[in-house]
Amino acid sequence: MLDLFFYLLLWIPLNLLRLIWSNWKIEGRENLPPRPQGMILAVNHLHWSDILVIGASLPLSHRPWWVAKVELFQHPITAWWFRTMHVIPIRRGQRDLAALEAAEEALKQGAVLIMFPEGHRSDTKQLQQGRGGAVRLAVRSGCPIVPVAIWGTEAGFGGILRRSPVRVRFGKPYHPQVEGDKIPFDRMSELTDEMMLRIAALMPEKYWGYYRERMLAETTAQSS
């Protein structure tokens, strides 16, 4: 119950801010699979405030779990806080099997797991090349990926208070298509690109970044 209490201490004020003052809008929330289905929310990452915005954009029925760099857990108090808020520590740049197994088990138990497949905040304020951890977890757990695009948070929380437009758009869930439970390297690259292109398709063109040429080619092909 303590974890829910702390979560509500953040969720309620943020939603009051969203509803009463800010220019923060949510689209596509009907695309979220019903509970207690486990799912991975694959989200682009522009600013640390994305964490607050995404968490508060979810209904209470979809209270999330997170994956975060292990460095945040070095102090006992912060480690306790993050674990209370359902955060799984992971060693970035390594294949952290313990973190992957913990995330997989949480998904199988029905967790709503938020992942930032770019691996870190974007320095360019546009999409960066994605990594395949979310795809691997989706295949291993059998849970769908929900692509999510967020934009307008580049100015941080101050921008939200100044009523800068902030948008969160949830896409349709999907299952990466693979044969068996192992993913060949070239197929992993394809599946990762598919996930990132689904995120890009939800956002304005100026945020496409690394995937701009692919998105332009697909847009041209669809219109011809």
Backbone as a chain_set.jsonl record, in Angstrom:
{"seq": "MLDLFFYLLLWIPLNLLRLIWSNWKIEGRENLPPRPQGMILAVNHLHWSDILVIGASLPLSHRPWWVAKVELFQHPITAWWFRTMHVIPIRRGQRDLAALEAAEEALKQGAVLIMFPEGHRSDTKQLQQGRGGAVRLAVRSGCPIVPVAIWGTEAGFGGILRRSPVRVRFGKPYHPQVEGDKIPFDRMSELTDEMMLRIAALMPEKYWGYYRERMLAETTAQSS", "coords": {"N": [[0.809, -1.213, 0.0], [2.036, 1.183, 0.622], [3.588, 1.812, -1.595], [1.624, 2.415, -3.535], [0.487, 4.654, -2.322], [2.599, 6.554, -2.467], [2.792, 6.7, -5.217], [0.322, 7.829, -5.929], [0.658, 10.307, -4.777], [2.188, 11.579, -6.647], [0.803, 11.151, -9.054], [-1.827, 12.278, -8.812], [-1.517, 15.215, -8.333], [-0.131, 15.823, -10.75], [-2.01, 15.171, -12.71], [-4.043, 16.935, -12.065], [-2.726, 19.309, -12.704], [-2.45, 18.858, -15.451], [-5.153, 18.828, -16.303], [-6.243, 21.258, -15.446], [-4.497, 23.418, -15.941], [-2.158, 23.137, -17.741], [-1.015, 22.731, -21.209], [-1.312, 20.019, -22.106], [-1.828, 17.114, -23.701], [-3.412, 13.954, -24.309], [-3.471, 11.202, -26.469], [-4.999, 8.343, -27.947], [-5.261, 6.559, -25.823], [-7.056, 4.555, -25.634], [-5.929, 2.489, -26.983], [-4.401, 1.01, -25.271], [-3.809, -2.208, -24.04], [-6.227, -4.169, -22.211], [-6.184, -4.549, -18.634], [-5.557, -7.602, -16.804], [-3.369, -7.809, -18.573], [0.042, -8.111, -19.326], [2.434, -5.757, -20.638], [4.637, -3.938, -22.842], [5.593, -0.644, -22.924], [6.965, 1.188, -25.341], [8.841, 3.952, -25.546], [9.857, 7.099, -26.87], [12.55, 9.345, -25.882], [13.015, 12.454, -24.606], [13.531, 14.244, -22.497], [14.18, 14.44, -18.931], [11.755, 14.913, -17.695], [9.944, 13.461, -19.146], [9.459, 11.092, -17.83], [7.749, 11.719, -15.68], [5.598, 12.747, -17.138], [4.756, 10.624, -18.83], [4.112, 8.657, -16.902], [1.981, 9.917, -15.536], [0.197, 10.129, -17.603], [-0.927, 7.724, -17.967], [-3.745, 5.639, -17.158], [-4.883, 4.88, -13.799], [-5.272, 2.169, -13.623], [-3.241, 1.152, -15.107], [-0.786, 1.343, -13.812], [2.671, 1.909, -13.922], [5.713, -0.09, -14.36], [9.288, 0.308, -14.399], [12.46, 0.581, -16.117], [15.709, 1.4, -15.185], [18.924, 3.058, -15.082], [21.549, 1.51, -13.241], [23.117, 3.119, -11.669], [21.512, 4.926, -10.369], [20.758, 3.67, -8.098], [22.648, 3.701, -6.139], [22.699, 5.025, -3.677], [21.334, 4.246, -0.491], [18.795, 5.323, 0.275], [17.687, 6.449, -2.088], [17.727, 4.126, -3.591], [15.865, 2.554, -2.199], [13.565, 4.127, -2.668], [13.27, 4.025, -5.501], [12.9, 1.27, -5.903], [10.54, 0.931, -4.5], [8.873, 2.313, -6.187], [8.61, 0.557, -8.259], [10.861, 0.181, -9.982], [13.296, -1.28, -12.009], [16.671, -1.998, -11.742], [19.286, -1.592, -14.166], [22.279, -2.427, -15.868], [23.64, -0.31, -18.03], [24.722, -0.58, -21.443], [25.619, -3.129, -21.227], [24.847, -6.651, -21.37], [22.622, -7.228, -19.252], [21.722, -9.796, -17.57], [20.359, -10.435, -15.191], [18.695, -8.221, -14.785], [17.139, -8.356, -17.105], [15.843, -10.802, -16.712], [14.369, -10.205, -14.395], [12.687, -8.22, -15.402], [11.331, -9.69, -17.358], [9.975, -11.571, -15.773], [8.318, -9.839, -14.314], [6.696, -8.876, -16.381], [5.376, -11.217, -17.147], [3.841, -11.531, -14.926], [2.019, -9.571, -15.301], [2.846, -6.893, -15.513], [2.985, -3.419, -16.47], [5.313, -2.287, -18.375], [7.504, 0.309, -18.795], [9.738, 1.321, -21.261], [12.591, 2.95, -22.586], [13.668, 2.778, -25.619], [15.78, 4.013, -26.959], [17.766, 4.22, -25.152], [18.855, 6.368, -23.727], [18.406, 9.891, -22.921], [17.645, 12.027, -25.688], [20.089, 13.917, -27.245], [19.771, 15.513, -29.438], [17.156, 16.151, -29.507], [15.558, 14.678, -31.118], [14.5, 11.546, -32.626], [16.658, 8.886, -31.802], [18.86, 6.181, -32.77], [17.412, 3.039, -32.174], [17.489, 0.447, -29.616], [17.481, -3.115, -28.989], [16.324, -4.244, -26.658], [13.638, -4.062, -25.708], [12.235, -5.414, -27.694], [13.346, -7.981, -27.44], [12.453, -8.682, -24.865], [9.703, -8.658, -25.279], [9.364, -10.83, -27.007], [10.342, -12.946, -25.432], [8.613, -12.9, -23.235], [6.104, -12.993, -24.328], [4.449, -10.839, -24.39], [2.7, -7.914, -25.642], [4.031, -5.104, -27.522], [3.529, -1.688, -27.022], [3.75, 1.051, -28.955], [4.794, 4.327, -28.14], [4.642, 7.806, -28.439], [6.148, 10.811, -27.414], [6.211, 14.29, -27.243], [7.27, 17.752, -27.091], [8.21, 18.031, -24.576], [10.747, 18.961, -24.47], [11.502, 21.387, -23.332], [11.432, 20.869, -20.708], [10.114, 20.562, -17.308], [9.515, 23.14, -16.658], [8.619, 24.183, -19.077], [6.187, 22.876, -19.295], [4.799, 24.09, -17.18], [4.708, 26.639, -18.213], [2.848, 26.328, -20.109], [3.563, 25.269, -22.563], [2.971, 23.362, -25.523], [2.405, 19.941, -24.972], [2.477, 16.603, -25.928], [1.217, 13.3, -25.795], [1.075, 10.254, -27.346], [-0.457, 7.225, -27.822], [0.159, 4.279, -29.57], [-1.073, 1.495, -31.553], [-1.087, -1.758, -30.078], [1.25, -4.443, -30.694], [2.687, -7.617, -31.682], [5.997, -8.621, -31.979], [7.071, -10.441, -34.785], [8.392, -13.559, -34.865], [10.209, -16.637, -35.451], [10.254, -19.332, -33.361], [12.073, -19.056, -30.203], [14.389, -17.675, -30.29], [16.243, -14.951, -31.62], [17.699, -14.16, -34.598], [20.628, -12.143, -35.367], [20.401, -10.334, -37.587], [17.668, -10.313, -37.915], [16.869, -9.244, -35.483], [17.738, -6.62, -35.754], [16.001, -5.751, -37.773], [13.515, -5.991, -36.455], [13.855, -4.187, -34.38], [14.098, -1.783, -35.788], [11.524, -1.768, -36.884], [9.961, -1.346, -34.569], [10.881, 1.23, -33.783], [10.159, 2.748, -36.006], [7.421, 2.57, -35.829], [7.027, 4.134, -33.572], [7.984, 6.581, -34.566], [6.056, 7.083, -36.523], [3.986, 8.054, -35.06], [4.52, 10.639, -34.364], [5.269, 14.178, -35.017], [6.948, 15.193, -38.081], [9.372, 16.601, -37.653], [10.602, 15.419, -35.515], [11.619, 12.987, -36.306], [14.316, 12.358, -36.765], [16.962, 10.084, -36.593], [15.542, 8.223, -38.064], [14.456, 9.518, -40.174], [14.916, 9.406, -43.051], [14.021, 6.822, -43.653], [11.351, 7.032, -42.875], [10.437, 9.023, -44.637], [10.764, 7.664, -47.047], [8.936, 5.555, -46.712], [6.571, 6.997, -46.452], [6.415, 8.184, -48.98], [6.186, 5.887, -50.565], [3.729, 4.897, -49.729], [1.99, 6.878, -50.61], [2.17, 6.765, -53.312]], "CA": [[0.0, 0.0, 0.0], [2.902, 2.359, 0.674], [3.987, 2.153, -2.955], [0.487, 3.075, -4.173], [0.357, 5.978, -1.706], [3.607, 7.436, -3.061], [2.454, 6.897, -6.628], [-0.79, 8.779, -5.983], [1.183, 11.636, -4.433], [2.663, 12.162, -7.891], [-0.187, 11.035, -10.133], [-2.961, 13.195, -8.646], [-1.159, 16.603, -8.658], [0.219, 15.967, -12.157], [-3.229, 15.167, -13.513], [-4.713, 18.221, -11.833], [-1.994, 20.262, -13.53], [-2.812, 18.6, -16.851], [-6.559, 19.13, -16.582], [-6.638, 22.615, -15.072], [-3.618, 24.503, -16.363], [-1.174, 22.946, -18.811], [-1.431, 22.37, -22.57], [-0.789, 18.648, -22.139], [-2.929, 16.313, -24.227], [-3.153, 12.522, -24.458], [-4.238, 10.591, -27.551], [-4.839, 6.914, -28.19], [-5.199, 5.743, -24.614], [-7.91, 3.381, -25.855], [-5.102, 1.426, -27.563], [-3.754, 0.228, -24.218], [-4.489, -3.487, -23.768], [-6.878, -4.192, -20.895], [-5.516, -5.247, -17.552], [-4.19, -7.596, -16.279], [-2.384, -8.151, -19.591], [1.332, -7.459, -19.289], [2.744, -5.051, -21.887], [5.8, -3.057, -22.869], [5.385, 0.652, -23.556], [8.232, 1.633, -25.923], [8.649, 5.405, -25.596], [11.026, 7.931, -27.153], [13.006, 10.015, -24.65], [13.521, 13.793, -24.89], [13.898, 14.997, -21.295], [13.854, 13.653, -17.725], [10.336, 15.105, -17.356], [9.144, 12.427, -19.829], [9.097, 10.068, -16.851], [6.557, 12.2, -14.987], [4.497, 12.93, -18.087], [4.25, 9.309, -19.236], [3.471, 8.018, -15.759], [0.696, 10.561, -15.235], [-0.69, 9.988, -18.763], [-1.542, 6.402, -17.896], [-4.79, 5.49, -16.14], [-4.414, 4.198, -12.591], [-5.299, 0.717, -13.866], [-2.01, 0.797, -15.812], [0.371, 1.847, -13.07], [3.805, 1.292, -14.621], [7.042, -0.467, -13.908], [10.298, 1.022, -15.165], [13.844, 0.116, -16.134], [16.561, 2.587, -15.039], [20.345, 2.753, -14.908], [21.873, 1.029, -11.899], [23.756, 4.193, -10.908], [20.504, 5.605, -9.55], [20.497, 2.848, -6.915], [23.859, 3.639, -5.324], [22.405, 5.496, -2.322], [20.279, 3.386, 0.076], [17.472, 5.962, 0.298], [17.163, 6.494, -3.455], [17.479, 2.747, -4.005], [14.575, 2.169, -1.609], [12.506, 4.871, -3.355], [13.068, 3.497, -6.854], [12.317, -0.076, -5.822], [9.153, 1.123, -4.075], [8.134, 2.792, -7.357], [8.65, -0.502, -9.266], [11.944, 0.425, -10.935], [14.261, -2.384, -12.105], [17.985, -1.463, -12.131], [19.957, -2.283, -15.256], [23.605, -1.92, -16.234], [23.587, 0.114, -19.427], [25.879, -0.942, -22.246], [25.936, -4.534, -20.999], [23.681, -7.533, -21.402], [22.381, -7.472, -17.83], [20.772, -10.912, -17.554], [19.519, -10.371, -13.994], [17.66, -7.21, -15.026], [16.23, -8.873, -18.125], [15.015, -11.841, -16.097], [13.422, -9.544, -13.498], [11.692, -7.566, -16.239], [10.528, -10.732, -17.985], [9.08, -12.124, -14.758], [7.301, -8.822, -14.025], [5.756, -8.863, -17.504], [4.554, -12.429, -17.09], [2.911, -11.33, -13.816], [1.05, -8.545, -15.681], [3.367, -5.532, -15.375], [3.025, -2.448, -17.562], [6.725, -1.93, -18.289], [7.921, 1.406, -19.66], [11.13, 1.26, -21.68], [13.053, 3.952, -23.542], [14.558, 1.95, -26.437], [16.972, 4.742, -27.397], [18.784, 3.972, -24.139], [19.103, 7.573, -22.927], [17.756, 11.073, -23.474], [18.173, 12.461, -26.976], [20.788, 15.205, -27.251], [19.334, 16.287, -30.601], [15.706, 16.351, -29.374], [14.925, 13.887, -32.163], [14.684, 10.11, -32.431], [17.963, 8.275, -31.984], [18.793, 4.768, -33.14], [16.872, 2.226, -31.098], [18.131, -0.787, -29.183], [16.524, -4.21, -29.106], [15.913, -4.857, -25.402], [12.176, -4.168, -25.612], [11.828, -6.488, -28.609], [13.749, -9.258, -26.846], [11.554, -8.964, -23.745], [8.372, -8.961, -25.818], [9.397, -12.189, -27.537], [10.534, -13.904, -24.341], [7.469, -12.892, -22.312], [4.851, -13.137, -25.051], [3.632, -9.639, -24.172], [2.745, -6.983, -26.772], [4.662, -3.787, -27.429], [2.699, -0.534, -27.364], [4.599, 2.2, -29.263], [4.303, 5.58, -27.545], [5.413, 8.989, -28.81], [5.984, 11.979, -26.572], [6.962, 15.449, -27.732], [6.942, 18.999, -26.408], [8.828, 18.048, -23.247], [12.138, 19.396, -24.594], [11.737, 22.523, -22.442], [11.397, 20.41, -19.332], [8.899, 20.788, -16.536], [9.207, 24.562, -16.754], [7.81, 24.374, -20.263], [4.816, 22.44, -18.973], [4.199, 25.144, -16.355], [4.472, 27.803, -19.076], [1.792, 25.895, -21.017], [4.04, 24.825, -23.871], [2.232, 22.151, -25.918], [2.978, 18.618, -24.702], [1.597, 15.577, -26.473], [1.522, 11.884, -25.601], [0.209, 9.505, -28.26], [-0.304, 5.77, -27.718], [-0.155, 3.557, -30.786], [-1.726, 0.191, -31.414], [-0.172, -2.818, -29.637], [1.585, -5.464, -31.683], [3.645, -8.634, -31.264], [7.072, -8.879, -32.956], [6.895, -11.748, -35.418], [9.625, -14.349, -34.947], [10.048, -18.091, -35.431], [10.974, -19.857, -32.213], [12.301, -18.118, -29.112], [15.675, -17.016, -30.486], [16.155, -13.959, -32.683], [18.976, -13.936, -35.281], [21.087, -10.765, -35.277], [19.837, -9.494, -38.64], [16.229, -10.181, -37.65], [16.738, -8.322, -34.359], [17.873, -5.274, -36.304], [14.752, -5.451, -38.478], [12.431, -5.832, -35.482], [14.106, -2.939, -33.657], [13.71, -0.703, -36.701], [10.062, -1.767, -36.96], [9.459, -0.7, -33.344], [11.191, 2.648, -33.804], [9.356, 3.37, -37.056], [6.065, 2.695, -35.287], [7.054, 5.313, -32.708], [8.124, 7.753, -35.434], [4.795, 7.321, -37.231], [3.034, 8.701, -34.148], [4.976, 11.975, -33.993], [5.515, 15.086, -36.143], [8.127, 14.903, -38.886], [10.613, 17.224, -37.167], [11.181, 14.571, -34.476], [11.972, 11.68, -36.842], [15.738, 12.167, -36.494], [17.699, 8.978, -37.215], [14.643, 7.44, -38.924], [13.821, 10.447, -41.104], [14.948, 8.919, -44.434], [13.135, 5.653, -43.735], [9.971, 7.495, -42.787], [10.116, 9.708, -45.893], [10.631, 6.647, -48.097], [7.684, 4.832, -46.509], [5.479, 7.926, -46.744], [6.351, 8.305, -50.426], [5.685, 4.615, -51.107], [2.292, 4.771, -49.404], [1.217, 7.87, -51.345], [2.292, 6.522, -54.769]], "C": [[0.845, 1.269, 0.0], [3.312, 2.792, -0.726], [2.866, 2.864, -3.703], [0.301, 4.481, -3.621], [1.343, 6.966, -2.337], [3.285, 7.725, -4.524], [1.331, 7.925, -6.77], [-0.347, 10.191, -5.642], [1.752, 12.344, -5.662], [1.556, 12.233, -8.937], [-1.308, 12.069, -10.009], [-2.58, 14.642, -8.936], [-0.818, 16.807, -10.138], [-1.021, 15.979, -13.041], [-4.083, 16.403, -13.269], [-4.054, 19.321, -12.664], [-2.377, 20.104, -14.998], [-4.209, 19.09, -17.193], [-6.916, 20.607, -16.386], [-5.792, 23.694, -15.748], [-2.85, 24.225, -17.655], [-1.83, 22.635, -20.153], [-0.866, 20.985, -22.894], [-1.939, 17.733, -22.535], [-2.475, 14.873, -24.478], [-4.048, 11.979, -25.563], [-3.988, 9.09, -27.581], [-4.817, 6.041, -26.953], [-6.088, 4.498, -24.727], [-7.128, 2.222, -26.47], [-4.409, 0.57, -26.507], [-4.504, -1.091, -24.012], [-5.108, -3.477, -22.38], [-6.03, -4.931, -19.871], [-6.244, -6.563, -17.28], [-3.127, -8.022, -17.287], [-1.079, -7.403, -19.343], [1.642, -6.832, -20.636], [4.001, -4.223, -21.719], [5.406, -1.768, -23.581], [6.751, 1.15, -24.029], [8.098, 3.112, -26.266], [9.951, 6.098, -26.005], [11.332, 8.806, -25.937], [13.677, 11.348, -24.98], [14.097, 14.502, -23.672], [13.532, 14.155, -20.078], [12.385, 13.783, -17.345], [9.425, 14.138, -18.102], [8.637, 11.39, -18.834], [7.815, 10.465, -16.116], [5.359, 12.263, -15.928], [3.903, 11.585, -18.5], [3.513, 8.633, -18.088], [2.1, 8.582, -15.463], [-0.284, 10.467, -16.399], [-1.379, 8.629, -18.804], [-2.686, 6.404, -16.89], [-4.252, 4.725, -14.936], [-4.413, 2.682, -12.754], [-4.009, 0.228, -14.51], [-0.797, 1.409, -15.11], [1.637, 1.146, -13.552], [4.932, 0.785, -13.742], [8.028, 0.227, -14.841], [11.598, 0.233, -15.18], [14.726, 1.362, -16.094], [17.999, 2.168, -14.763], [20.664, 2.468, -13.449], [22.516, 2.117, -11.038], [22.783, 4.936, -10.01], [20.252, 4.893, -8.221], [21.684, 2.815, -5.947], [23.634, 4.094, -3.886], [21.248, 4.685, -1.746], [18.884, 4.009, 0.031], [16.874, 6.015, -1.106], [16.883, 5.084, -3.986], [16.136, 2.258, -3.47], [13.426, 2.832, -2.352], [12.216, 4.265, -4.726], [12.474, 2.096, -6.823], [10.851, -0.009, -5.392], [8.276, 1.547, -5.253], [8.237, 1.817, -8.536], [9.674, -0.222, -10.37], [12.953, -0.722, -10.855], [15.609, -1.805, -12.528], [18.619, -2.287, -13.241], [21.3, -1.619, -15.531], [23.594, -1.592, -17.72], [24.875, -0.265, -20.154], [26.324, -2.373, -22.064], [24.669, -5.359, -21.174], [23.434, -7.999, -19.965], [21.293, -8.545, -17.697], [19.847, -10.864, -16.356], [18.389, -9.373, -14.188], [16.65, -7.707, -16.05], [15.307, -9.944, -17.556], [13.984, -11.24, -15.154], [12.317, -8.863, -14.29], [10.764, -8.582, -16.897], [9.525, -11.324, -16.994], [7.972, -11.133, -14.413], [6.254, -8.779, -15.134], [4.826, -10.069, -17.458], [3.537, -12.348, -15.954], [1.933, -10.192, -14.09], [1.533, -7.121, -15.572], [3.165, -4.723, -16.654], [4.424, -1.838, -17.503], [7.059, -0.841, -19.299], [9.407, 1.262, -19.96], [11.405, 2.378, -22.682], [14.078, 3.274, -24.45], [15.765, 2.682, -27.014], [18.109, 4.605, -26.382], [19.093, 5.153, -23.244], [18.404, 8.747, -23.598], [18.438, 11.51, -24.765], [18.824, 13.833, -26.856], [20.301, 16.104, -28.381], [17.855, 16.658, -30.526], [14.943, 15.698, -30.521], [15.175, 12.415, -31.874], [16.132, 9.698, -32.695], [17.781, 6.82, -32.405], [18.352, 3.937, -31.943], [17.732, 1.018, -30.781], [17.056, -1.853, -28.998], [16.014, -4.826, -27.822], [14.413, -5.052, -25.275], [11.654, -5.29, -26.498], [12.141, -7.847, -27.992], [12.805, -9.648, -25.708], [10.155, -9.323, -24.231], [8.309, -10.397, -26.32], [9.481, -13.207, -26.408], [9.303, -14.006, -23.439], [6.147, -13.172, -23.005], [3.931, -11.948, -24.916], [3.744, -8.688, -25.363], [3.572, -5.738, -26.455], [3.633, -2.734, -27.823], [3.65, 0.621, -27.685], [3.968, 3.481, -28.712], [5.23, 6.707, -27.975], [5.096, 10.122, -27.841], [6.785, 13.113, -27.196], [6.444, 16.717, -27.049], [7.556, 19.107, -25.026], [10.267, 18.55, -23.291], [12.481, 20.526, -23.633], [11.647, 22.134, -20.971], [10.089, 20.74, -18.623], [8.508, 22.259, -16.535], [8.358, 24.876, -17.965], [6.374, 23.951, -20.044], [4.099, 23.518, -18.168], [3.909, 26.396, -17.169], [3.457, 27.492, -20.171], [2.292, 25.651, -22.436], [3.308, 23.534, -24.246], [3.023, 20.877, -25.643], [1.974, 17.573, -25.189], [2.134, 14.185, -26.143], [0.547, 11.102, -26.473], [0.549, 8.022, -28.168], [-0.714, 5.126, -29.039], [-0.814, 2.22, -30.496], [-0.704, -0.866, -30.972], [0.089, -3.822, -30.751], [2.573, -6.449, -31.065], [4.729, -8.767, -32.33], [6.966, -10.305, -33.49], [8.245, -12.447, -35.575], [9.263, -15.829, -34.976], [10.894, -18.643, -34.297], [11.189, -18.776, -31.164], [13.67, -17.452, -29.175], [15.596, -16.12, -31.713], [17.535, -13.795, -33.322], [19.333, -12.452, -35.288], [20.436, -9.875, -36.328], [18.339, -9.286, -38.433], [15.987, -9.235, -36.476], [16.831, -6.877, -34.838], [16.593, -4.842, -37.011], [13.619, -5.163, -37.496], [12.603, -4.545, -34.666], [13.723, -1.745, -34.521], [12.19, -0.613, -36.818], [9.464, -1.048, -35.752], [9.679, 0.81, -33.391], [10.392, 3.389, -34.878], [7.893, 3.504, -36.627], [5.973, 3.89, -34.337], [7.108, 6.581, -33.556], [6.815, 8.107, -36.118], [3.773, 8.041, -36.369], [3.355, 10.173, -33.91], [5.181, 12.86, -35.224], [6.858, 14.809, -36.815], [9.413, 15.45, -38.292], [11.296, 16.404, -36.067], [11.712, 13.245, -35.008], [13.461, 11.353, -36.713], [16.399, 11.055, -37.301], [16.844, 8.234, -38.244], [13.962, 8.308, -39.985], [13.777, 9.885, -42.529], [14.035, 7.717, -44.622], [11.672, 6.079, -43.728], [9.551, 8.201, -44.069], [9.913, 8.711, -47.014], [9.295, 5.902, -47.953], [6.482, 5.714, -46.826], [5.287, 8.08, -48.242], [5.757, 7.061, -51.064], [4.193, 4.467, -50.871], [1.438, 5.721, -50.238], [1.251, 7.637, -52.862], [1.365, 5.398, -55.225]], "O": [[0.441, 2.297, -0.543], [3.378, 3.986, -1.02], [3.126, 3.82, -4.433], [-0.009, 5.404, -4.374], [0.966, 8.081, -2.698], [3.477, 8.84, -5.008], [1.39, 8.794, -7.64], [-0.904, 11.162, -6.154], [1.792, 13.574, -5.708], [1.392, 13.245, -9.619], [-1.697, 12.674, -11.008], [-3.267, 15.276, -9.737], [-1.169, 17.833, -10.72], [-1.074, 16.722, -14.021], [-4.773, 16.867, -14.177], [-4.737, 20.159, -13.253], [-2.601, 21.09, -15.7], [-4.425, 19.693, -18.244], [-7.785, 21.139, -17.076], [-6.302, 24.761, -16.089], [-2.905, 25.037, -18.579], [-3.018, 22.322, -20.231], [-0.066, 20.81, -23.813], [-2.91, 17.593, -21.793], [-1.319, 14.614, -24.812], [-5.246, 12.262, -25.593], [-2.889, 8.628, -27.274], [-4.394, 4.887, -27.025], [-5.895, 3.517, -24.008], [-7.612, 1.09, -26.479], [-3.882, -0.494, -26.829], [-5.721, -1.08, -23.829], [-4.574, -2.846, -21.468], [-5.256, -5.826, -20.213], [-7.451, -6.638, -17.507], [-2.085, -8.545, -16.893], [-1.091, -6.185, -19.167], [1.171, -7.312, -21.667], [4.382, -3.855, -20.607], [4.936, -1.803, -24.718], [7.602, 1.495, -23.208], [7.34, 3.485, -27.161], [11.026, 5.723, -25.537], [10.481, 8.988, -25.067], [14.765, 11.379, -25.556], [15.045, 15.277, -23.796], [12.685, 13.266, -20.164], [11.821, 12.871, -16.74], [8.256, 13.997, -17.743], [7.529, 10.872, -18.972], [6.909, 9.649, -15.949], [4.247, 11.881, -15.563], [2.683, 11.424, -18.518], [2.42, 8.099, -18.274], [1.162, 7.838, -15.174], [-1.478, 10.7, -16.212], [-2.306, 8.417, -19.586], [-2.612, 7.096, -15.874], [-3.265, 3.998, -15.054], [-3.639, 1.987, -12.095], [-3.707, -0.965, -14.471], [0.108, 1.93, -15.762], [1.68, -0.084, -13.59], [5.085, 1.161, -12.58], [7.664, 0.676, -15.927], [11.807, -0.666, -14.365], [14.52, 2.286, -16.88], [18.258, 1.068, -14.276], [20.121, 3.1, -12.542], [22.465, 2.043, -9.811], [23.185, 5.513, -9.0], [19.611, 5.444, -7.327], [21.716, 1.988, -5.036], [24.301, 3.608, -2.973], [20.263, 4.454, -2.448], [17.901, 3.312, -0.222], [15.707, 5.675, -1.304], [15.928, 4.871, -4.734], [15.364, 1.627, -4.192], [12.419, 2.185, -2.64], [11.06, 4.022, -5.073], [11.62, 1.775, -7.65], [10.023, -0.792, -5.859], [7.098, 1.196, -5.322], [7.985, 2.197, -9.68], [9.375, -0.376, -11.554], [13.405, -1.088, -9.77], [15.69, -1.174, -13.582], [18.509, -3.513, -13.264], [21.434, -0.399, -15.436], [23.546, -2.487, -18.563], [25.961, -0.271, -19.574], [27.302, -2.799, -22.677], [23.559, -4.83, -21.131], [23.963, -9.019, -19.526], [20.1, -8.24, -17.711], [18.672, -11.212, -16.471], [17.251, -9.64, -13.802], [15.446, -7.507, -15.889], [14.121, -9.985, -17.884], [12.846, -11.706, -15.107], [11.148, -8.915, -13.906], [9.555, -8.363, -16.984], [8.365, -11.55, -17.337], [6.819, -11.527, -14.238], [5.06, -8.659, -14.858], [3.626, -9.946, -17.704], [2.497, -13.006, -15.998], [1.108, -9.866, -13.236], [0.712, -6.204, -15.539], [3.173, -5.261, -17.761], [4.689, -0.97, -16.671], [6.917, -1.037, -20.506], [10.228, 1.104, -19.057], [10.561, 2.706, -23.516], [15.252, 3.2, -24.088], [16.688, 2.038, -27.512], [19.272, 4.843, -26.708], [19.547, 4.969, -22.115], [17.876, 8.619, -24.702], [19.653, 11.38, -24.914], [18.191, 14.794, -26.419], [20.408, 17.327, -28.289], [17.354, 17.393, -31.377], [13.831, 16.106, -30.856], [15.96, 12.071, -30.99], [16.743, 10.111, -33.682], [16.666, 6.299, -32.393], [18.858, 4.111, -30.835], [18.588, 0.618, -31.57], [15.872, -1.54, -28.867], [15.327, -5.846, -27.874], [13.96, -6.088, -24.789], [10.747, -6.027, -26.111], [11.309, -8.753, -28.014], [12.405, -10.807, -25.599], [9.499, -10.193, -23.658], [7.324, -11.099, -26.091], [8.775, -14.215, -26.423], [8.989, -15.085, -22.938], [5.172, -13.546, -22.353], [2.758, -12.026, -25.282], [4.78, -8.658, -26.028], [3.779, -5.375, -25.297], [2.948, -2.873, -28.836], [4.303, 1.132, -26.775], [2.758, 3.683, -28.812], [6.452, 6.585, -27.888], [3.94, 10.361, -27.494], [7.919, 12.909, -27.629], [5.339, 16.749, -26.508], [7.443, 20.143, -24.371], [10.943, 18.568, -22.262], [13.616, 20.622, -23.167], [11.774, 22.986, -20.092], [9.102, 21.139, -19.242], [7.329, 22.597, -16.427], [7.477, 25.733, -17.905], [5.448, 24.589, -20.545], [2.938, 23.829, -18.433], [2.976, 27.137, -16.859], [3.235, 28.312, -21.062], [1.541, 25.806, -23.399], [3.052, 22.7, -23.379], [4.182, 20.76, -26.042], [0.781, 17.652, -24.896], [3.337, 13.931, -26.204], [-0.667, 11.267, -26.353], [1.687, 7.614, -28.404], [-1.797, 5.392, -29.562], [-1.075, 1.868, -29.345], [0.429, -0.861, -31.452], [-0.745, -4.023, -31.635], [3.213, -6.153, -30.056], [4.403, -9.007, -33.492], [6.791, -11.254, -32.725], [9.118, -11.991, -36.314], [8.167, -16.225, -34.581], [12.109, -18.447, -34.27], [10.571, -17.713, -31.219], [14.073, -16.754, -28.244], [14.971, -16.47, -32.714], [18.46, -13.334, -32.653], [18.448, -11.599, -35.223], [19.969, -8.782, -36.008], [17.805, -8.219, -38.737], [15.001, -8.498, -36.474], [16.085, -6.015, -34.375], [16.153, -3.702, -36.866], [12.858, -4.213, -37.677], [11.621, -3.894, -34.306], [13.094, -0.802, -34.04], [11.63, 0.482, -36.848], [8.557, -0.229, -35.904], [8.773, 1.582, -33.076], [9.994, 4.535, -34.672], [7.211, 4.449, -37.023], [4.954, 4.58, -34.303], [6.376, 7.537, -33.303], [6.491, 9.283, -36.28], [2.797, 8.583, -36.887], [2.549, 10.887, -33.314], [5.259, 12.357, -36.345], [7.778, 14.266, -36.204], [10.459, 14.813, -38.418], [12.449, 16.67, -35.726], [12.216, 12.441, -34.223], [13.824, 10.186, -36.565], [16.397, 11.08, -38.532], [17.382, 7.674, -39.199], [12.999, 7.875, -40.619], [12.717, 9.885, -43.154], [13.351, 7.608, -45.64], [10.858, 5.549, -44.483], [8.432, 8.005, -44.543], [9.013, 8.869, -47.838], [8.61, 5.649, -48.944], [5.495, 5.249, -47.396], [4.158, 8.105, -48.733], [4.936, 7.147, -51.978], [3.474, 3.961, -51.733], [0.287, 5.41, -50.543], [0.468, 8.229, -53.606], [1.337, 5.063, -56.41]]}, "num_chains": 1, "name": "protein.A"}
